[in-house]
């Protein structure tokens, strides 16, 4: 009788292990699915934004330089002092 009890105990444990593995893999699948959906939405959102190119960065650099050195950027690219 003891052997049968041990057999059923092991069988129950193995079924619990299988259920735990299934639950773990389904949670892992759900997490991966959520991450993939988030990344797809992020890429979709970013693709609708206007690109920030070199001209925008250069413009900001010029503005910063103009404010820092109190100079005005002329069309040729040289700096002329701002007359007060």
ChimeraX commands (.cxc) that place a marker at each C-alpha (Angstrom):
marker #1 position 0.00,0.00,0.00 radius 0.5
marker #1 position 2.87,2.36,0.73 radius 0.5
marker #1 position 4.25,1.88,-2.77 radius 0.5
marker #1 position 0.95,2.87,-4.35 radius 0.5
marker #1 position 0.71,5.99,-2.20 radius 0.5
marker #1 position 4.19,6.97,-3.24 radius 0.5
marker #1 position 3.32,6.37,-6.90 radius 0.5
marker #1 position 0.24,8.60,-6.71 radius 0.5
marker #1 position 2.21,11.25,-4.86 radius 0.5
marker #1 position 4.87,11.28,-7.58 radius 0.5
marker #1 position 2.20,11.31,-10.28 radius 0.5
marker #1 position 0.47,14.26,-8.64 radius 0.5
marker #1 position 3.79,16.07,-8.29 radius 0.5
marker #1 position 4.67,15.48,-11.93 radius 0.5
marker #1 position 1.27,16.82,-13.01 radius 0.5
marker #1 position 1.82,19.89,-10.84 radius 0.5
marker #1 position 5.24,20.38,-12.42 radius 0.5
marker #1 position 3.73,20.14,-15.89 radius 0.5
marker #1 position 1.03,22.64,-14.96 radius 0.5
marker #1 position 3.64,24.96,-13.47 radius 0.5
marker #1 position 5.72,24.74,-16.65 radius 0.5
marker #1 position 2.67,25.47,-18.78 radius 0.5
marker #1 position 1.75,28.42,-16.60 radius 0.5
marker #1 position 5.31,29.73,-16.69 radius 0.5
marker #1 position 5.58,29.39,-20.47 radius 0.5
marker #1 position 2.19,31.06,-20.96 radius 0.5
marker #1 position 3.23,33.95,-18.70 radius 0.5
marker #1 position 6.48,34.22,-20.62 radius 0.5
marker #1 position 4.53,34.21,-23.89 radius 0.5
marker #1 position 2.16,36.91,-22.57 radius 0.5
marker #1 position 5.08,39.08,-21.49 radius 0.5
marker #1 position 6.81,38.70,-24.86 radius 0.5
marker #1 position 3.52,39.48,-26.61 radius 0.5
marker #1 position 3.07,42.62,-24.52 radius 0.5
marker #1 position 6.63,43.77,-25.26 radius 0.5
marker #1 position 6.17,43.17,-28.99 radius 0.5
marker #1 position 2.90,45.13,-29.04 radius 0.5
marker #1 position 4.54,47.99,-27.14 radius 0.5
marker #1 position 7.46,48.09,-29.58 radius 0.5
marker #1 position 5.12,48.04,-32.58 radius 0.5
marker #1 position 3.12,50.95,-31.14 radius 0.5
marker #1 position 6.32,52.85,-30.34 radius 0.5
marker #1 position 7.67,52.42,-33.87 radius 0.5
marker #1 position 4.30,53.45,-35.30 radius 0.5
marker #1 position 4.24,56.56,-33.09 radius 0.5
marker #1 position 7.82,57.52,-33.90 radius 0.5
marker #1 position 7.29,57.05,-37.63 radius 0.5
marker #1 position 4.62,59.79,-37.58 radius 0.5
marker #1 position 6.89,62.36,-35.93 radius 0.5
marker #1 position 8.84,64.77,-38.12 radius 0.5
marker #1 position 12.50,63.82,-38.41 radius 0.5
marker #1 position 15.09,65.85,-36.54 radius 0.5
marker #1 position 17.80,66.39,-39.09 radius 0.5
marker #1 position 21.15,68.08,-39.19 radius 0.5
marker #1 position 19.58,71.41,-40.20 radius 0.5
marker #1 position 17.57,71.54,-36.98 radius 0.5
marker #1 position 20.64,70.76,-34.89 radius 0.5
marker #1 position 22.71,73.32,-36.77 radius 0.5
marker #1 position 20.02,75.95,-36.27 radius 0.5
marker #1 position 20.01,75.30,-32.54 radius 0.5
marker #1 position 23.80,75.48,-32.45 radius 0.5
marker #1 position 23.68,78.85,-34.24 radius 0.5
marker #1 position 21.04,80.16,-31.86 radius 0.5
marker #1 position 23.07,79.06,-28.86 radius 0.5
marker #1 position 26.22,80.62,-30.29 radius 0.5
marker #1 position 24.35,83.81,-31.10 radius 0.5
marker #1 position 23.08,84.05,-27.52 radius 0.5
marker #1 position 26.42,83.13,-25.97 radius 0.5
marker #1 position 28.64,85.49,-27.94 radius 0.5
marker #1 position 25.98,88.14,-28.59 radius 0.5
marker #1 position 26.62,87.92,-32.31 radius 0.5
marker #1 position 24.30,87.75,-35.26 radius 0.5
marker #1 position 24.74,84.97,-37.80 radius 0.5
marker #1 position 24.86,86.44,-41.29 radius 0.5
marker #1 position 24.05,84.59,-44.51 radius 0.5
marker #1 position 27.68,83.86,-45.35 radius 0.5
marker #1 position 28.20,82.16,-42.01 radius 0.5
marker #1 position 30.35,84.75,-40.30 radius 0.5
marker #1 position 29.54,86.42,-37.02 radius 0.5
marker #1 position 28.82,90.13,-36.81 radius 0.5
marker #1 position 28.50,91.80,-33.41 radius 0.5
marker #1 position 25.00,92.85,-32.40 radius 0.5
marker #1 position 24.91,96.62,-32.00 radius 0.5
marker #1 position 23.14,97.71,-28.87 radius 0.5
marker link #1:1,2 radius 0.2
marker link #1:2,3 radius 0.2
marker link #1:3,4 radius 0.2
marker link #1:4,5 radius 0.2
marker link #1:5,6 radius 0.2
marker link #1:6,7 radius 0.2
marker link #1:7,8 radius 0.2
marker link #1:8,9 radius 0.2
marker link #1:9,10 radius 0.2
marker link #1:10,11 radius 0.2
marker link #1:11,12 radius 0.2
marker link #1:12,13 radius 0.2
marker link #1:13,14 radius 0.2
marker link #1:14,15 radius 0.2
marker link #1:15,16 radius 0.2
marker link #1:16,17 radius 0.2
marker link #1:17,18 radius 0.2
marker link #1:18,19 radius 0.2
marker link #1:19,20 radius 0.2
marker link #1:20,21 radius 0.2
marker link #1:21,22 radius 0.2
marker link #1:22,23 radius 0.2
marker link #1:23,24 radius 0.2
marker link #1:24,25 radius 0.2
marker link #1:25,26 radius 0.2
marker link #1:26,27 radius 0.2
marker link #1:27,28 radius 0.2
marker link #1:28,29 radius 0.2
marker link #1:29,30 radius 0.2
marker link #1:30,31 radius 0.2
marker link #1:31,32 radius 0.2
marker link #1:32,33 radius 0.2
marker link #1:33,34 radius 0.2
marker link #1:34,35 radius 0.2
marker link #1:35,36 radius 0.2
marker link #1:36,37 radius 0.2
marker link #1:37,38 radius 0.2
marker link #1:38,39 radius 0.2
marker link #1:39,40 radius 0.2
marker link #1:40,41 radius 0.2
marker link #1:41,42 radius 0.2
marker link #1:42,43 radius 0.2
marker link #1:43,44 radius 0.2
marker link #1:44,45 radius 0.2
marker link #1:45,46 radius 0.2
marker link #1:46,47 radius 0.2
marker link #1:47,48 radius 0.2
marker link #1:48,49 radius 0.2
marker link #1:49,50 radius 0.2
marker link #1:50,51 radius 0.2
marker link #1:51,52 radius 0.2
marker link #1:52,53 radius 0.2
marker link #1:53,54 radius 0.2
marker link #1:54,55 radius 0.2
marker link #1:55,56 radius 0.2
marker link #1:56,57 radius 0.2
marker link #1:57,58 radius 0.2
marker link #1:58,59 radius 0.2
marker link #1:59,60 radius 0.2
marker link #1:60,61 radius 0.2
marker link #1:61,62 radius 0.2
marker link #1:62,63 radius 0.2
marker link #1:63,64 radius 0.2
marker link #1:64,65 radius 0.2
marker link #1:65,66 radius 0.2
marker link #1:66,67 radius 0.2
marker link #1:67,68 radius 0.2
marker link #1:68,69 radius 0.2
marker link #1:69,70 radius 0.2
marker link #1:70,71 radius 0.2
marker link #1:71,72 radius 0.2
marker link #1:72,73 radius 0.2
marker link #1:73,74 radius 0.2
marker link #1:74,75 radius 0.2
marker link #1:75,76 radius 0.2
marker link #1:76,77 radius 0.2
marker link #1:77,78 radius 0.2
marker link #1:78,79 radius 0.2
marker link #1:79,80 radius 0.2
marker link #1:80,81 radius 0.2
marker link #1:81,82 radius 0.2
marker link #1:82,83 radius 0.2
marker link #1:83,84 radius 0.2
view
